[in-house]
């Protein structure tokens, strides 16, 4: 799984720093990346997610019923902005996709070079 994270407290400021043209460039970049992953037969799933104001945090109450609060569990940390689940032949290919996602244009068209995390999805129970 390849994931992009954004500091929850900075989400609104980051998103408002994009002009209409910047947003179009970002979506064009991500759509081209998605198309290439799909064409290579590596696409499993992927989504851009809504910001922290749309998140809900859920815990089981003592009666097992959901106890829901608005917002992310930790507003002082990063929130998941989007992800790709890919089925690739090597870690190197996953890292290549992550680097391309990181190079997504930001405000003014300059590549953001934001950190992108790569997490293997275990097929078996984790040991140790």
Secondary structure, DSSP 8 states (H G I E B T S, - for coil): -EEEEEEGGGHHHHHHT--HHHHHHHHHHHHHHHHHHHHTT-EEEEEE---GGG-EEEEE-TTS-EEEEES-S-TTSEEEEEEEEE--S-HHHHHHHHHHHHT-B-GGG-B----EEE----SS----
